[in-house]
Structure formats: C-alpha cells, structure tokens
Amino acid sequence: MGKVDKGVPCSVSGCSNKALRSISRSELGGSGLSVGGDGRRVYLCHDHYKEWKKATRKSKDLERSRW
C-alpha cells in the first residue's frame, strides 16, 4: 500500500486536497508548479496533475519523436 492510498496531501504549496498521483521531482521540471518540501517524489491532486500534464505535453511529444 503506497502513500497515495494512505491519503497523503498534495505537495503543491497552498493546496490541501488529497493526492491522486505521485511523480518524480525531476519530472516536475519546468511545469511552473511551486512545490514545498524535499524528497524524491511529489504528490499531486487531480487539478494539479491535470495542470502538470498540460504544461509538459509539448516536451513529451518532442522527446517521443526523437526515437
């Protein structure tokens, strides 16, 4: 059972929703989300996960096309 299943809060500063997903801190990169704390993983609620996906969509498409 992982931390998301246990009900860890969202890592974005100012958000107190329950986390839906976890991603690595390096993947968060240039998304523009201000995350507090330290550690390897970042926990995101539904709204912030959606925002992260929209912000990184273009760079993921470029990375995928290099294969």
KOLGU-4560 file (N, C-alpha, C; in nm, 3 decimals, padded with zeros to 5 digits):
<recs>
<n_xx: 00.084 n_yy: -00.117 n_zz: 00.000 ca_xx: 00.000 ca_yy: 00.000 ca_zz: 00.000 c_xx: 00.089 c_yy: 00.124 c_zz: 00.000 mol: A seq: 1 type: MET>
<n_xx: 00.068 n_yy: 00.210 n_zz: -00.097 ca_xx: 00.152 ca_yy: 00.327 ca_zz: -00.112 c_xx: 00.101 c_yy: 00.447 c_zz: -00.035 mol: A seq: 2 type: GLY>
<n_xx: 00.176 n_yy: 00.555 n_zz: -00.043 ca_xx: 00.140 ca_yy: 00.676 ca_zz: 00.031 c_xx: 00.014 c_yy: 00.741 c_zz: -00.024 mol: A seq: 3 type: LYS>
<n_xx: -00.009 n_yy: 00.732 n_zz: -00.156 ca_xx: -00.129 ca_yy: 00.791 ca_zz: -00.215 c_xx: -00.253 c_yy: 00.721 c_zz: -00.163 mol: A seq: 4 type: VAL>
<n_xx: -00.247 n_yy: 00.589 n_zz: -00.152 ca_xx: -00.360 ca_yy: 00.512 ca_zz: -00.096 c_xx: -00.386 c_yy: 00.546 c_zz: 00.050 mol: A seq: 5 type: ASP>
<n_xx: -00.282 n_yy: 00.584 n_zz: 00.121 ca_xx: -00.298 ca_yy: 00.617 ca_zz: 00.262 c_xx: -00.354 c_yy: 00.757 c_zz: 00.284 mol: A seq: 6 type: LYS>
<n_xx: -00.356 n_yy: 00.841 n_zz: 00.177 ca_xx: -00.416 ca_yy: 00.973 ca_zz: 00.189 c_xx: -00.320 c_yy: 01.086 c_zz: 00.212 mol: A seq: 7 type: GLY>
<n_xx: -00.205 n_yy: 01.083 n_zz: 00.148 ca_xx: -00.107 ca_yy: 01.191 ca_zz: 00.162 c_xx: -00.162 c_yy: 01.316 c_zz: 00.092 mol: A seq: 8 type: VAL>
<n_xx: -00.138 n_yy: 01.436 n_zz: 00.147 ca_xx: -00.189 ca_yy: 01.559 ca_zz: 00.084 c_xx: -00.106 c_yy: 01.599 c_zz: -00.038 mol: A seq: 9 type: PRO>
<n_xx: -00.160 n_yy: 01.685 n_zz: -00.119 ca_xx: -00.094 ca_yy: 01.737 ca_zz: -00.238 c_xx: 00.031 c_yy: 01.816 c_zz: -00.196 mol: A seq: 10 type: CYS>
<n_xx: 00.140 n_yy: 01.802 n_zz: -00.272 ca_xx: 00.267 ca_yy: 01.867 ca_zz: -00.238 c_xx: 00.275 c_yy: 02.012 c_zz: -00.282 mol: A seq: 11 type: SER>
<n_xx: 00.183 n_yy: 02.059 n_zz: -00.364 ca_xx: 00.187 ca_yy: 02.196 ca_zz: -00.412 c_xx: 00.153 c_yy: 02.289 c_zz: -00.295 mol: A seq: 12 type: VAL>
<n_xx: 00.232 n_yy: 02.393 n_zz: -00.279 ca_xx: 00.212 ca_yy: 02.484 ca_zz: -00.167 c_xx: 00.077 c_yy: 02.555 c_zz: -00.180 mol: A seq: 13 type: SER>
<n_xx: 00.002 n_yy: 02.556 n_zz: -00.071 ca_xx: -00.129 ca_yy: 02.619 ca_zz: -00.068 c_xx: -00.244 c_yy: 02.526 c_zz: -00.101 mol: A seq: 14 type: GLY>
<n_xx: -00.216 n_yy: 02.401 n_zz: -00.132 ca_xx: -00.322 ca_yy: 02.305 ca_zz: -00.167 c_xx: -00.333 c_yy: 02.202 c_zz: -00.055 mol: A seq: 15 type: CYS>
<n_xx: -00.455 n_yy: 02.172 n_zz: -00.015 ca_xx: -00.474 ca_yy: 02.074 ca_zz: 00.092 c_xx: -00.558 c_yy: 01.955 c_zz: 00.047 mol: A seq: 16 type: SER>
<n_xx: -00.574 n_yy: 01.937 n_zz: -00.084 ca_xx: -00.650 ca_yy: 01.823 ca_zz: -00.136 c_xx: -00.570 c_yy: 01.695 c_zz: -00.122 mol: A seq: 17 type: ASN>
<n_xx: -00.638 n_yy: 01.582 n_zz: -00.129 ca_xx: -00.570 ca_yy: 01.452 ca_zz: -00.124 c_xx: -00.502 c_yy: 01.426 c_zz: -00.257 mol: A seq: 18 type: LYS>
<n_xx: -00.386 n_yy: 01.363 n_zz: -00.250 ca_xx: -00.309 ca_yy: 01.334 ca_zz: -00.371 c_xx: -00.373 c_yy: 01.220 c_zz: -00.449 mol: A seq: 19 type: ALA>
<n_xx: -00.365 n_yy: 01.231 n_zz: -00.581 ca_xx: -00.417 ca_yy: 01.129 ca_zz: -00.671 c_xx: -00.303 c_yy: 01.052 c_zz: -00.736 mol: A seq: 20 type: LEU>
<n_xx: -00.193 n_yy: 01.122 n_zz: -00.765 ca_xx: -00.079 ca_yy: 01.063 ca_zz: -00.834 c_xx: 00.050 c_yy: 01.107 c_zz: -00.768 mol: A seq: 21 type: ARG>
<n_xx: 00.155 n_yy: 01.031 n_zz: -00.792 ca_xx: 00.288 ca_yy: 01.072 ca_zz: -00.749 c_xx: 00.380 c_yy: 01.065 c_zz: -00.870 mol: A seq: 22 type: SER>
<n_xx: 00.467 n_yy: 01.164 n_zz: -00.882 ca_xx: 00.566 ca_yy: 01.167 ca_zz: -00.990 c_xx: 00.700 c_yy: 01.200 c_zz: -00.928 mol: A seq: 23 type: ILE>
<n_xx: 00.807 n_yy: 01.174 n_zz: -01.002 ca_xx: 00.938 ca_yy: 01.207 ca_zz: -00.950 c_xx: 00.961 c_yy: 01.357 c_zz: -00.958 mol: A seq: 24 type: SER>
<n_xx: 01.045 n_yy: 01.407 n_zz: -00.870 ca_xx: 01.071 ca_yy: 01.550 ca_zz: -00.863 c_xx: 01.138 c_yy: 01.598 c_zz: -00.992 mol: A seq: 25 type: ARG>
<n_xx: 01.219 n_yy: 01.514 n_zz: -01.056 ca_xx: 01.284 ca_yy: 01.554 ca_zz: -01.180 c_xx: 01.184 c_yy: 01.568 c_zz: -01.295 mol: A seq: 26 type: SER>
<n_xx: 01.076 n_yy: 01.490 n_zz: -01.294 ca_xx: 00.973 ca_yy: 01.502 ca_zz: -01.397 c_xx: 00.895 c_yy: 01.633 c_zz: -01.383 mol: A seq: 27 type: GLU>
<n_xx: 00.887 n_yy: 01.685 n_zz: -01.264 ca_xx: 00.813 ca_yy: 01.808 ca_zz: -01.239 c_xx: 00.877 c_yy: 01.925 c_zz: -01.312 mol: A seq: 28 type: LEU>
<n_xx: 01.009 n_yy: 01.923 n_zz: -01.324 ca_xx: 01.090 ca_yy: 02.016 ca_zz: -01.401 c_xx: 01.033 c_yy: 02.153 c_zz: -01.429 mol: A seq: 29 type: GLY>
<n_xx: 01.001 n_yy: 02.182 n_zz: -01.554 ca_xx: 00.960 ca_yy: 02.315 ca_zz: -01.597 c_xx: 00.811 c_yy: 02.335 c_zz: -01.605 mol: A seq: 30 type: GLY>
<n_xx: 00.737 n_yy: 02.274 n_zz: -01.515 ca_xx: 00.592 ca_yy: 02.284 ca_zz: -01.522 c_xx: 00.539 c_yy: 02.413 c_zz: -01.459 mol: A seq: 31 type: SER>
<n_xx: 00.618 n_yy: 02.478 n_zz: -01.376 ca_xx: 00.575 ca_yy: 02.602 ca_zz: -01.313 c_xx: 00.499 c_yy: 02.584 c_zz: -01.183 mol: A seq: 32 type: GLY>
<n_xx: 00.487 n_yy: 02.463 n_zz: -01.133 ca_xx: 00.420 ca_yy: 02.438 ca_zz: -01.005 c_xx: 00.519 c_yy: 02.460 c_zz: -00.891 mol: A seq: 33 type: LEU>
<n_xx: 00.478 n_yy: 02.532 n_zz: -00.788 ca_xx: 00.565 ca_yy: 02.557 ca_zz: -00.673 c_xx: 00.538 c_yy: 02.449 c_zz: -00.568 mol: A seq: 34 type: SER>
<n_xx: 00.638 n_yy: 02.365 n_zz: -00.548 ca_xx: 00.625 ca_yy: 02.250 ca_zz: -00.459 c_xx: 00.709 c_yy: 02.273 c_zz: -00.336 mol: A seq: 35 type: VAL>
<n_xx: 00.652 n_yy: 02.248 n_zz: -00.221 ca_xx: 00.725 ca_yy: 02.262 ca_zz: -00.096 c_xx: 00.784 c_yy: 02.128 c_zz: -00.053 mol: A seq: 36 type: GLY>
<n_xx: 00.872 n_yy: 02.134 n_zz: 00.043 ca_xx: 00.932 ca_yy: 02.014 ca_zz: 00.098 c_xx: 01.046 c_yy: 01.962 c_zz: 00.012 mol: A seq: 37 type: GLY>
<n_xx: 01.099 n_yy: 01.847 n_zz: 00.053 ca_xx: 01.205 ca_yy: 01.784 ca_zz: -00.023 c_xx: 01.178 c_yy: 01.634 c_zz: -00.030 mol: A seq: 38 type: ASP>
<n_xx: 01.257 n_yy: 01.566 n_zz: -00.104 ca_xx: 01.237 ca_yy: 01.423 ca_zz: -00.124 c_xx: 01.236 c_yy: 01.392 c_zz: -00.272 mol: A seq: 39 type: GLY>
<n_xx: 01.226 n_yy: 01.264 n_zz: -00.302 ca_xx: 01.231 ca_yy: 01.221 ca_zz: -00.441 c_xx: 01.097 c_yy: 01.232 c_zz: -00.511 mol: A seq: 40 type: ARG>
<n_xx: 00.988 n_yy: 01.210 n_zz: -00.440 ca_xx: 00.856 ca_yy: 01.206 ca_zz: -00.500 c_xx: 00.778 c_yy: 01.333 c_zz: -00.471 mol: A seq: 41 type: ARG>
<n_xx: 00.689 n_yy: 01.367 n_zz: -00.564 ca_xx: 00.598 ca_yy: 01.480 ca_zz: -00.548 c_xx: 00.458 c_yy: 01.425 c_zz: -00.565 mol: A seq: 42 type: VAL>
<n_xx: 00.368 n_yy: 01.461 n_zz: -00.477 ca_xx: 00.232 ca_yy: 01.411 ca_zz: -00.478 c_xx: 00.138 c_yy: 01.521 c_zz: -00.528 mol: A seq: 43 type: TYR>
<n_xx: 00.055 n_yy: 01.487 n_zz: -00.628 ca_xx: -00.032 ca_yy: 01.586 ca_zz: -00.691 c_xx: -00.177 c_yy: 01.544 c_zz: -00.683 mol: A seq: 44 type: LEU>
<n_xx: -00.264 n_yy: 01.642 n_zz: -00.656 ca_xx: -00.408 ca_yy: 01.617 ca_zz: -00.659 c_xx: -00.455 c_yy: 01.617 c_zz: -00.805 mol: A seq: 45 type: CYS>
<n_xx: -00.582 n_yy: 01.594 n_zz: -00.827 ca_xx: -00.636 ca_yy: 01.583 ca_zz: -00.962 c_xx: -00.614 c_yy: 01.712 c_zz: -01.042 mol: A seq: 46 type: HIS>
<n_xx: -00.641 n_yy: 01.826 n_zz: -00.982 ca_xx: -00.630 ca_yy: 01.954 ca_zz: -01.052 c_xx: -00.485 c_yy: 01.985 c_zz: -01.090 mol: A seq: 47 type: ASP>
<n_xx: -00.393 n_yy: 01.965 n_zz: -00.998 ca_xx: -00.253 ca_yy: 01.996 ca_zz: -01.025 c_xx: -00.191 c_yy: 01.893 c_zz: -01.119 mol: A seq: 48 type: HIS>
<n_xx: -00.236 n_yy: 01.768 n_zz: -01.114 ca_xx: -00.187 ca_yy: 01.667 ca_zz: -01.208 c_xx: -00.228 c_yy: 01.703 c_zz: -01.350 mol: A seq: 49 type: TYR>
<n_xx: -00.351 n_yy: 01.750 n_zz: -01.365 ca_xx: -00.400 ca_yy: 01.792 ca_zz: -01.496 c_xx: -00.321 c_yy: 01.912 c_zz: -01.547 mol: A seq: 50 type: LYS>
<n_xx: -00.292 n_yy: 02.006 n_zz: -01.459 ca_xx: -00.213 ca_yy: 02.124 ca_zz: -01.494 c_xx: -00.071 c_yy: 02.083 c_zz: -01.536 mol: A seq: 51 type: GLU>
<n_xx: -00.011 n_yy: 01.987 n_zz: -01.465 ca_xx: 00.122 ca_yy: 01.938 ca_zz: -01.497 c_xx: 00.123 c_yy: 01.869 c_zz: -01.633 mol: A seq: 52 type: TRP>
<n_xx: 00.020 n_yy: 01.789 n_zz: -01.662 ca_xx: 00.012 ca_yy: 01.721 ca_zz: -01.791 c_xx: 00.004 c_yy: 01.819 c_zz: -01.906 mol: A seq: 53 type: LYS>
<n_xx: -00.075 n_yy: 01.926 n_zz: -01.889 ca_xx: -00.087 ca_yy: 02.026 ca_zz: -01.995 c_xx: 00.045 c_yy: 02.101 c_zz: -02.015 mol: A seq: 54 type: LYS>
<n_xx: 00.116 n_yy: 02.128 n_zz: -01.907 ca_xx: 00.240 ca_yy: 02.205 ca_zz: -01.915 c_xx: 00.353 c_yy: 02.125 c_zz: -01.979 mol: A seq: 55 type: ALA>
<n_xx: 00.353 n_yy: 01.994 n_zz: -01.964 ca_xx: 00.464 ca_yy: 01.912 ca_zz: -02.014 c_xx: 00.429 c_yy: 01.836 c_zz: -02.141 mol: A seq: 56 type: THR>
<n_xx: 00.313 n_yy: 01.857 n_zz: -02.196 ca_xx: 00.270 ca_yy: 01.782 ca_zz: -02.314 c_xx: 00.363 c_yy: 01.804 c_zz: -02.433 mol: A seq: 57 type: ARG>
<n_xx: 00.400 n_yy: 01.927 n_zz: -02.460 ca_xx: 00.481 ca_yy: 01.959 ca_zz: -02.577 c_xx: 00.621 c_yy: 01.897 c_zz: -02.565 mol: A seq: 58 type: LYS>
<n_xx: 00.682 n_yy: 01.906 n_zz: -02.449 ca_xx: 00.816 ca_yy: 01.850 ca_zz: -02.433 c_xx: 00.815 c_yy: 01.698 c_zz: -02.442 mol: A seq: 59 type: SER>
<n_xx: 00.708 n_yy: 01.634 n_zz: -02.395 ca_xx: 00.699 ca_yy: 01.488 ca_zz: -02.406 c_xx: 00.682 c_yy: 01.445 c_zz: -02.551 mol: A seq: 60 type: LYS>
<n_xx: 00.606 n_yy: 01.521 n_zz: -02.630 ca_xx: 00.590 ca_yy: 01.490 ca_zz: -02.771 c_xx: 00.723 c_yy: 01.501 c_zz: -02.845 mol: A seq: 61 type: ASP>
<n_xx: 00.801 n_yy: 01.604 n_zz: -02.813 ca_xx: 00.933 ca_yy: 01.620 ca_zz: -02.875 c_xx: 01.026 c_yy: 01.506 c_zz: -02.837 mol: A seq: 62 type: LEU>
<n_xx: 01.022 n_yy: 01.467 n_zz: -02.711 ca_xx: 01.106 ca_yy: 01.358 ca_zz: -02.664 c_xx: 01.068 c_yy: 01.226 c_zz: -02.732 mol: A seq: 63 type: GLU>
<n_xx: 00.940 n_yy: 01.204 n_zz: -02.749 ca_xx: 00.891 ca_yy: 01.081 ca_zz: -02.812 c_xx: 00.929 c_yy: 01.076 c_zz: -02.960 mol: A seq: 64 type: ARG>
<n_xx: 00.933 n_yy: 01.190 n_zz: -03.026 ca_xx: 00.964 ca_yy: 01.193 ca_zz: -03.169 c_xx: 01.112 c_yy: 01.166 c_zz: -03.198 mol: A seq: 65 type: SER>
<n_xx: 01.195 n_yy: 01.180 n_zz: -03.097 ca_xx: 01.339 ca_yy: 01.154 ca_zz: -03.118 c_xx: 01.368 c_yy: 01.006 c_zz: -03.135 mol: A seq: 66 type: ARG>
<n_xx: 01.279 n_yy: 00.918 n_zz: -03.096 ca_xx: 01.303 ca_yy: 00.775 ca_zz: -03.108 c_xx: 01.295 c_yy: 00.741 c_zz: -03.253 mol: A seq: 67 type: TRP>
</recs>
